[in-house]
Amino acid sequence: MGHLRCTTLRRALVEELRQAKESAELNIDRSGNPEPGGSFLIPVSDLHRIYDANISNLGKLEPVQVSAVVRAYGLLQAQIETLAAIGTFHRTEGPVLHAIVDSKWGEILEANQRALSEALGEAINALEGRTKAPPP
């Protein structure tokens, strides 16, 4: 994979991760203000087309980028597993899955979304070259 293709892959992954980060940040706001006896409708994307289509190309990125990206997408998957444990899913038309979560889980949901947002931000920073590899 040439330099231009690596740059394109990094940019595409950044945009996919940025969308997921924006969603996580909205979910932080939603879960931070629970209504007693209510529930949250949390949209999540279970499709990561750019990542899935380029798994075989990840090795062409810098090691710190690969680590951050794999961790971020792993946490996106873990988010779905967490939501499955504390809620139920409803799929509407399109690529978005909605989790319906009782408001009693608000604190856990908020912490989960904060950790996810942080990991996504770290991956974006790594892909944009704002994170350096640790010294050997």
Order of alpha helices (4+ residues) and beta strands (2+ residues): alpha-beta-alpha-alpha-beta-beta-alpha
